[in-house]
Amino acid sequence: MSVWTLALLCALLMLLALAPALTPALAKTTRTAKPASSAKAQKIDETPADAPVRRFVALLTRKSIPLADLRKLEDQLEQARKIKPDGLQGAKAGFFLARVQEELARQSGLKADWFKAAEGFGEYLKQFPRHILAPDALVRRGTIRLTQLANPEGAQADFQTVLRDHPRSSRAAVARTLSRQAAKSQAAPQAKTGRLEPVAEHERSRGPGDKALLLDIRPKNSGATSRTVLDLDRSVRFKYQLLESSSGKAEHNRVYVDLLQARLGATIVEDTHLGGGGLLKSIRAVQRDADTVRVVFDFADLKDYKIQSLDNPFRIVIDAFAGPNFKPTAKEQGKDQIKEPTKEAAREPEQPTFAPPSASRKRMAVDLVEQLGLSVRTIMIDAGHGGKDPGAQGYGLVEKDVNLRMALILGKTLKDRGFKVVYTRTTDVFLPLEERTAQANAKKADLFLSIHCNAHTDPGMSGLETYSLNLARTPDAVRVAARENAVSDKNISDLQMILTDLMLTSKIKESVDLARGVHKRGLANVRRVWTVADHGNREAPFYVLMGAKMPSALLEIGYITNRTEAARLESDAYLRTLSRGIA
């Protein structure tokens, strides 16, 4: 064996001997290359708030921001804040959540949404008063208070906090200017800081075509309230305001609504004078310019008003409320002088004559109305759907027919117990949803009950449930409200914004108590004979309950899409048993 061969063998043996030691070293070298990139990746890892914040900032560069995008961002930021409420992530999520709510309020124009945005900034400031974005939050909340909520004192406090606690902030100069404006607003008469500034404006999706057409104006006086419905052929942008006189002062009994990109229909009467001494005296509709229709309302007295839009079909509803000293004339109280809304609904429903309370009425101390502490004399019963609107259908039944049968049976039961009963309809006619509570207000009803049948894609679903007016809290409540309102689930979000504002003057608590009492008693009575599922009391934004000046509830008396319940709904015996429980 040569020397070279021996040397080569020795070298191979040495390598084999060192291999176990070299392998971990090589492996370590390989692993140490990854942590460098891993550390870099860790450095740029995002918190749950970062992506929605970036998305929101990008959306702000657009001319308009889709409402659906804002709502999605609101949910994402709310979740991010819940995951880690403290620290930088909590601060970032809290501030930008309020910013998104501010944009939502800007789109809806509703005071309730402005309140929500102001509260959002308030929650952020309470937790992070020294955060880098706190001065901006103070300026934004102060601006909302000054321009949207008629609260110059609160606005002044926010602007002064910026100047005191964040004097070197880039927002200090803006806060100083706005502080002077707030001081002027505090010194100005109340009329100057009321509804005249700013003008409320609503943005609705446009349909195809050039300009919307104002088809009809449907006014109705109801004592110290009035409701007017503007019917259009498509959705429009509109704004409204108290009308200024030539002297620049607010005419507190005049309100105008401007319909943008709209024109008068051929059948519109430009000047309508309403007789009878009611709250609404006259309406004037004019083509103000090529693109704008202005409708002016003159009231005998005006304490407050609410304006909302409804879909399918699109219409704008103007509710007005008189002050406490307003007294309608005897003529107006005795007879409504205003035209009915449609030819189909023009027939006045037959009304039972009023009978004095019977002895059974006096024994109702433990019953619903006494528990509510209400003075109940007149009850309005609304048979849901009707005419061209059949409602749900199943197993040979049509909801509008079942609703009417139930309404008449319930009405007779209540009449036998000494109540005065009035109906929205006693025949198969169509009534717009907003007209139903308007009738209840006009008749000065003490309670309003709307009768409906439920429906579901699952034929096994059955049972009773009762609703009062409020924000929907469950997917099932959204589904039922969407079906009864004849709108999509997506439109319910728009309706909830309207409702938030309306709830400020609605009898929410009394309506909840009414719904609970009606449901409990009705269910207990039918369960004596039949096995019936209990879906309890729920809340949802129903058009048909909006604007009612009395406690109101919507009764879903059974699932027309369930074979067993459909058979019961066809039976007068079942409906009478349920009615006796409700009454």
Helices and strands as residue ranges (DSSP letters): H 3-43, H 50-59, H 67-83, H 87-108, H 111-127, H 134-147, H 152-165, H 172-187, G 190-193, E 200-202, E 212-222, E 225-232, E 238-244, E 250-260, E 262-264, E 271-273, E 280-289, E 292-299, E 304-310, E 315-321, H 330-334, H 359-362, G 364-366, H 368-371, E 378-383, E 393-394, E 397-398, H 399-416, E 420-423, H 433-442, E 447-454, E 464-469, H 475-485, H 489-502, H 508-526, E 534-540, G 543-545, E 552-559, H 563-569, H 572-582
